[in-house]
Amino acid sequence: MDLTFSMLGQRMNAESGIVSLMDDLGRALTERPDMLMLGGGNPAAVPVLQARWRERMSELLADGASFDAMLGNYDPPQGNPVFIASLAAMLRRELGWHVGPENIAVTLGGQTAFFFLFNLLAGRTMVAGRVQHRKILLPLCPEYIGYADQGLEPESFIACRPTIEWPRGEASREFKYGVDFAAVAAALAGGDIAAMVVSRPTNPTGNVLTDDEIHRLAALADAHGVPLIIDNAYGAPFPGVIFTEATPFWSPTTILTLSLSKLGLPGTRTAAVIAPPPVIKALSAMTAIAGLANTNIGQRLVQPMLDSGELLTLSRTVLRPFYEEKSRLALGWIHEIFGAAGLDYAVHASEGAFFHWLWLRGLPVSSHELYERLKERGVLVVPGEPFFFGLPDDWPHARECLRLNFSGRPDVVREGLQRIATEAAAIVRLHRGG
Ligand SMILES: Cc1ncc(COP(=O)(O)O)c(C=O)c1O
């Protein structure tokens, strides 16, 4: 048997950040139940939501005909028409956006949406009779590790370094990345950008681009005739894991993704893309080609909750306070534990999502090496380096950061932070020769 993989097959099979992250996570959860889990992006078990999903599932089961249709029929590749109509109505009612069913496509989670979108827009493209290699621009790096290997053609991304700001002064040890608009404008001026993408809130940093930053990015995108893609995996109106007053944004030249995963439904693999109709048509075709249709259980679970407004109420009154409190507690422990360990640390402002982004300034080993050592000490984190893909040059800062998921059990998070600080302090001492 000749199992020589194609060039594309080899690219998809290569060591990649997302593959080893998912692998480590899966192994830790099954083979090392004692591992302190500060890695991964799993949503927390939120009892109110879990109870509600069980109730909704019972309601679906009780309605025999509808249950049989759910399991027994393929939906159209664009998604379930009833779900799409309810989502469009909610977005019009709650946010005043002019969207109809022609602006919405369902995909197998946000991850699949990005795989489709990046390869729809970027790569070799005929422009005025010439083949151009078009790229996806990340205006603010570090950005979501899950995008990094999604371009079917090599070098699909180009990223801009952010500015580093200290909104409450450097002594607060809390920094915030900002968009370097001059760098973004320069990248766009190169003429080979197919689209810009930002996650808001950002995975890994917990940054939320301000309304002003989003409006300026949208204006730049319009000026260069490229779409702005906003990944709303954690944002408003659902799941609403956003701790600042940022306004949800969409325009007819924006592509916005929403996902059910962080509502506690990652197992349903369901997301929705809000986009101009030609993009929706293309995404529907890609769904049909890759998988015929989408999973429909998630759509059926949440559809009546879109109509009643319950989904947004739960996001505002349960999910946001749940994660905000977890963030606040863990941030307090970071300052207490890393301060006591005498480490030169800083942490990104926590404005949303499930993560604290820790910056160990002057760390004498790479973040990847620290991650490996921490695994031996029974703590799983995510090293910083893979989030800095697409940068044209080396940035030592990338080797000094760690992503920590704060949504686990408080005793686990606290003990995990303690072990990280102990290990980092030991490394620093060793390298000082102390
Ligand atoms: C920023 C961001 N985008 C997209 C995704 C993909 O999520 P899903 O495919 O479950 O919707 C994730 C998952 O953690 C994420 O953090």
PDBQT file of the ligand as one rigid body, heavy atoms in Angstrom, charges set to zero:
ROOT
HETATM    1  C1  LIG A 501     -12.118  32.789  19.309  1.00  0.00    +0.000 C 
HETATM    2  C2  LIG A 501     -12.705  31.473  18.929  1.00  0.00    +0.000 A 
HETATM    3  N1  LIG A 501     -13.247  31.342  17.718  1.00  0.00    +0.000 NA
HETATM    4  C3  LIG A 501     -13.799  30.194  17.309  1.00  0.00    +0.000 A 
HETATM    5  C4  LIG A 501     -13.812  29.092  18.128  1.00  0.00    +0.000 A 
HETATM    6  C5  LIG A 501     -14.417  27.847  17.608  1.00  0.00    +0.000 C 
HETATM    7  O1  LIG A 501     -15.444  27.368  18.429  1.00  0.00    +0.000 OA
HETATM    8  P1  LIG A 501     -16.601  26.443  17.909  1.00  0.00    +0.000 P 
HETATM    9  O2  LIG A 501     -16.143  25.739  16.665  1.00  0.00    +0.000 OA
HETATM   10  O3  LIG A 501     -16.861  25.499  19.038  1.00  0.00    +0.000 OA
HETATM   11  O4  LIG A 501     -17.774  27.357  17.617  1.00  0.00    +0.000 OA
HETATM   12  C6  LIG A 501     -13.252  29.166  19.413  1.00  0.00    +0.000 A 
HETATM   13  C7  LIG A 501     -13.220  27.990  20.307  1.00  0.00    +0.000 C 
HETATM   14  O5  LIG A 501     -12.747  27.992  21.401  1.00  0.00    +0.000 OA
HETATM   15  C8  LIG A 501     -12.684  30.399  19.820  1.00  0.00    +0.000 A 
HETATM   16  O6  LIG A 501     -12.133  30.530  21.023  1.00  0.00    +0.000 OA
ENDROOT
TORSDOF 0
